[in-house]
Amino acid sequence: MYLDKAKKEEIFGKYGKSNSDTGSPESQIALFSYRISHLTEHLKKNRKDHNTARSLTMLVGKRRALLDYLYDNDIERYRSIIKALGLRR
């Protein structure tokens, strides 16, 4: 599997408050971004995989909702995660 326990702990450790911080918006956005990049690479090779395309669309929507939440409630945390992940608004 492309996303094992060690990779999740690495992502949560880098973007969350600790390795076990799985609920903060920053760590969730980072996890979604990793999954989105993986699915994008998969879809470049398998253009007719419509189920994965749908999953990718749903993940992008979830990430966008979390980014909107951070933008509305804490603009500094929003700016830091955008800068750390290299995303743009």
C-alpha positions as CSV (number, residue, x, y, z in Angstrom):
1,M,0.0,0.0,0.0
2,Y,1.3,3.5,-0.8
3,L,0.3,5.0,2.5
4,D,1.5,2.9,5.4
5,K,1.7,3.7,9.1
6,A,5.2,5.1,9.0
7,K,4.4,7.5,6.1
8,K,1.3,8.7,8.0
9,E,3.4,9.3,11.2
10,E,5.9,11.2,9.1
11,I,3.2,13.5,7.6
12,F,1.5,14.0,11.0
13,G,4.9,14.7,12.7
14,K,5.9,17.2,10.1
15,Y,2.6,19.2,9.8
16,G,0.8,18.4,13.0
17,K,1.7,19.1,16.6
18,S,3.0,15.5,17.1
19,N,3.1,12.1,15.4
20,S,-0.3,11.2,16.9
21,D,-2.0,14.5,16.0
22,T,-4.3,13.2,13.3
23,G,-7.2,15.6,13.8
24,S,-5.7,19.1,13.3
25,P,-6.7,20.7,10.0
26,E,-3.0,21.2,9.0
27,S,-2.3,17.5,9.3
28,Q,-5.5,16.5,7.5
29,I,-4.7,18.9,4.6
30,A,-1.2,17.6,4.4
31,L,-2.5,14.0,4.3
32,F,-5.1,14.9,1.6
33,S,-2.4,16.6,-0.4
34,Y,-0.2,13.5,-0.3
35,R,-3.1,11.3,-1.4
36,I,-4.1,13.8,-4.1
37,S,-0.6,13.8,-5.6
38,H,-0.5,10.0,-5.6
39,L,-3.9,9.7,-7.2
40,T,-3.0,12.3,-9.8
41,E,0.1,10.2,-10.8
42,H,-2.1,7.1,-11.0
43,L,-4.6,8.8,-13.3
44,K,-1.9,10.0,-15.6
45,K,-1.1,6.3,-16.3
46,N,-4.7,5.0,-16.1
47,R,-6.9,7.6,-17.8
48,K,-10.0,5.4,-17.9
49,D,-10.1,4.7,-14.1
50,H,-13.3,6.6,-13.4
51,N,-13.6,5.4,-9.8
52,T,-10.2,6.9,-8.9
53,A,-11.1,10.1,-10.8
54,R,-14.2,10.4,-8.6
55,S,-12.3,9.7,-5.4
56,L,-9.8,12.4,-6.5
57,T,-12.5,14.9,-7.0
58,M,-14.0,14.2,-3.5
59,L,-10.6,14.5,-1.9
60,V,-10.0,17.9,-3.5
61,G,-13.3,19.0,-2.2
62,K,-12.5,17.8,1.3
63,R,-9.2,19.6,1.2
64,R,-10.8,22.8,-0.1
65,A,-13.4,22.7,2.7
66,L,-10.6,22.4,5.4
67,L,-8.7,25.2,3.7
68,D,-11.8,27.4,3.7
69,Y,-12.3,26.6,7.4
70,L,-8.8,27.6,8.3
71,Y,-9.1,30.8,6.1
72,D,-12.3,31.8,8.0
73,N,-11.1,31.0,11.5
74,D,-7.3,31.4,11.6
75,I,-5.7,33.2,8.7
76,E,-2.1,32.7,10.0
77,R,-2.5,28.9,10.2
78,Y,-4.0,29.0,6.7
79,R,-1.0,31.0,5.4
80,S,1.5,28.7,7.0
81,I,0.0,25.5,5.6
82,I,-0.3,27.0,2.1
83,K,3.3,28.0,2.2
84,A,4.5,24.7,3.7
85,L,2.7,22.6,1.1
86,G,3.2,25.0,-1.9
87,L,-0.5,25.3,-2.6
88,R,-2.1,28.4,-4.0
89,R,-5.5,30.0,-3.4
